Amino acid sequence: MIRTPICELFGIKYPIFQGGMAWVADASLAAAVSNAGGLGIIAGMNSNGEQLRAEIRKCREMTSKPFGVNVMLMSPFVDEVAHTVVEEHVSILTTGAGNPGKYMPAWLEAGIRVVPVVASIGFARLAEKRGACAVIAEGAESGGHIGKLHTMALVPQICDAVKIPVLAAGGIGDGRGVAAALMLGAQGVQVGTRFLVAKECTISQTYKDKVIKASELDTVVTGESLGDAVRSLKTPFSREFEKKEHEADISREELEKFGAGALRRAAREGDAQNGCFLAGEIAGLIKKEQSAKEMIEEIFGEAEKVLGGADQWVK
Ligand SMILES: Cc1cc2nc3c(=O)[nH]c(=O)nc-3n(C[C@H](O)[C@H](O)[C@H](O)COP(=O)(O)O)c2cc1C
């Protein structure tokens, strides 16, 4: 049994968070992960305050276990969402794509444990100073918005830089990834891409099939010219975005307009032509749909085996 201080801190059996994923991580997925002993997280990105409130209440009906909400700081509804989580007495928050500093005092006063996703040492230190109880160090292998450093280099440097616990994210899809993360000094992991194909994940079957069929070379990073790099599967949409991004006369507004709604089209409509299918490099390792419980038990069974044999090279 693998247990770390993260388990006590968040009241979970296994030290694993399911990443908050816009248009993907709804009450169904979050409750399934929490019921399986991980920390399920509802994505706040695609909701206004009232939509998020409904999803939180739905999740409470589906699980009595702890779950969290991800507040995406670039959301147009971020102020509303930041308020709703307090009103709804959400006890654990993760934050993505920015600095949650503005909201921290109110969240801490409400007794919320806040875990920002960070991609640099500076940001991790700032989060610790502002009262975060842990950070998620997310490497650029990850699906969705990414930073510059990769997990292998980022995680140990962040572990050395802060005293609060660190969870590793980006490129973790099985027990070997969990074992490696623990060896790098992390006390837990956050997994996104693998949970895309959880049976309880309500995204389109087209999306799941694309993840399952993906090879190790099938993701691409776009949006770097906007200062907003995003990793997704190679599709007609991503190829078109990449082409447009390199056109000399295209404006930021035109590019943003072209990208608007693309994740929703992928996740909710299964639009293979015009959808943006966010996924990480680990997609190549993912070969089948399973329940969240099967995934988590398999991942930690493998991790135990790997860690049990970890001293085989030590003579
Ligand atoms: C489809 C998708 C949507 C995502 N949306 C968000 C989001 O709204 N907020 C956030 O903080 N992270 C988001 N992420 C990142 C995940 O929460 C998680 O940190 C990441 O997927 C971990 O890396 P992995 O994909 O290699 O497992 C998203 C990732 C994916 C694949």
The ligand as an ORCA input file, in Angstrom:
! r2SCAN-3c Opt
* xyz 0 1
  C      -8.474     17.817    -21.895
  C      -7.657     18.528    -20.845
  C      -8.156     19.677    -20.283
  C      -7.445     20.320    -19.253
  N      -7.988     21.436    -18.660
  C      -7.402     21.967    -17.561
  C      -8.046     22.990    -16.816
  O      -9.161     23.427    -17.141
  N      -7.402     23.476    -15.717
  C      -6.162     23.000    -15.310
  O      -5.619     23.475    -14.297
  N      -5.541     22.017    -16.004
  C      -6.132     21.475    -17.089
  N      -5.539     20.413    -17.736
  C      -4.317     19.789    -17.157
  C      -4.696     18.610    -16.235
  O      -5.429     19.054    -15.122
  C      -3.459     17.828    -15.727
  O      -2.629     18.632    -14.915
  C      -2.641     17.263    -16.867
  O      -3.483     16.663    -17.812
  C      -1.617     16.257    -16.349
  O      -0.797     15.760    -17.364
  P      -1.167     14.461    -18.280
  O      -2.141     14.976    -19.286
  O       0.130     14.079    -18.885
  O      -1.737     13.424    -17.365
  C      -6.195     19.798    -18.812
  C      -5.684     18.641    -19.420
  C      -6.399     17.990    -20.418
  C      -5.832     16.728    -21.032
*
